[in-house]
Every structure is written in C-alpha cells, then in structure tokens.
Amino acid sequence: MTDKELEEIGDKIVGVLKTIFDPEIPVDIYELGLVYDVFVSDENNAKILMTLTSPNCPVAESLPREVEDKVKTLQEINDCEVEITFDPTWTQDMMSEEAKLELGML
C-alpha cells in the first residue's frame, strides 16, 4: 500500500471519528483531542490510540466499542482495535481551536 493510499484511509478514519461525540461535551472525540494516534497496517487493520476525559468516564466501556464498530464500517478496513491510555492524561489544552470555540472557551 502506498503512502498516499494510507493517508487517504487515515483521512477516512478521521472523518468517522468526527461523527462520534463525547456524551458530556457536545464536541466530537477527534476535536476534543481524545484521539492520540491512528495506525493502519498493510493488512488494512486499524488501531486507534485514544484516551477518555477521565478514568471514571461514564462511557469508558461503550465509547471504545463505538469507535471500533464505526471504523470497521469503512470498506477499506478489515478490523479495528481501540487502545485506551491515560498517558498523557487528557487536558483541555488538547482540544482543537474549533472545539474551544464551540464550547465558548475562546
């Protein structure tokens, strides 16, 4: 797979991630800065490294599953695994300008 093809698949994954919202904050998980990295293997398997707003997040069980399920709907992706990490710990500084603007923080 070429770098361009990988980049296109990565962009599609980001597009999917932007449709998933944190239930407590009306901003998608990508703009919130919860997604740390997106990997796509040569076998078209995706791995998403992400965090939650807090370890006690009420969607700690369901949000990773929702991410996996929605990314797997992409024709180019065979499988998806989400890994949750709290290193580094999420802070509001990780939010995009768009998210901060939407939440009235700018």
ZITAGI-V484065 format. One record per pair of residues at least 4 apart in sequence whose ideal C-beta (glycine too) atoms are under 8 Angstrom apart, sorted by the first residue. I is the first residue (numbers start at 1). J is the second residue. If there is no record, write none. Layout:
BEGIN
i->{I I}
j->{J J}
END
This chain:
BEGIN
i->{1 1 1 1 2 3 4 5 6 6 7 8 9 9 9 9 9 9 9 10 10 10 11 12 12 12 13 13 13 13 13 13 13 13 14 14 14 14 15 16 16 16 16 16 17 17 17 17 17 17 17 17 18 18 18 19 19 20 20 20 20 20 20 20 21 21 21 21 21 22 22 22 22 22 22 22 22 23 23 24 24 25 25 25 26 26 27 27 27 27 27 27 28 29 29 29 29 29 30 30 30 31 31 31 31 31 32 32 32 32 32 33 33 33 33 33 33 34 34 34 34 34 34 35 35 35 36 36 36 36 37 37 38 38 38 38 39 39 39 39 40 40 40 40 40 41 41 41 43 44 44 44 45 45 45 45 45 46 46 46 46 46 47 47 47 47 48 48 48 48 48 48 48 49 49 50 50 50 50 50 50 51 51 51 51 51 51 52 52 52 52 52 52 52 53 53 54 55 55 56 57 59 60 60 61 62 63 64 64 64 65 65 66 67 67 67 68 68 68 68 69 71 71 72 72 72 86 90 92 92 95 95 95 95 96 97 97 98 99 100 100 101 101}
j->{5 6 42 44 6 7 8 9 10 40 11 12 13 40 44 46 74 76 77 14 38 40 15 16 74 76 17 38 40 46 48 71 74 77 18 30 35 38 19 20 70 71 73 74 28 29 30 35 38 48 67 71 28 30 31 28 70 28 29 30 63 66 67 70 25 26 27 28 29 27 28 29 32 34 53 59 63 58 59 53 58 32 53 103 102 103 31 32 95 99 102 103 32 34 35 50 63 67 34 35 96 95 96 98 99 102 53 94 95 96 99 90 93 94 95 96 99 50 51 52 53 90 94 48 49 50 49 50 51 85 48 49 46 47 48 49 46 47 48 49 44 45 46 47 77 45 46 47 78 76 77 78 77 78 79 80 81 71 77 79 80 81 80 81 82 83 67 68 71 80 81 82 83 83 85 64 67 82 83 84 85 84 85 86 88 89 90 57 59 60 63 84 86 90 57 90 90 60 86 60 63 63 64 84 65 66 67 68 82 84 69 82 70 71 80 82 72 80 81 82 73 77 80 77 79 80 90 94 100 105 99 100 103 105 100 101 106 102 103 105 106 105 106}
END
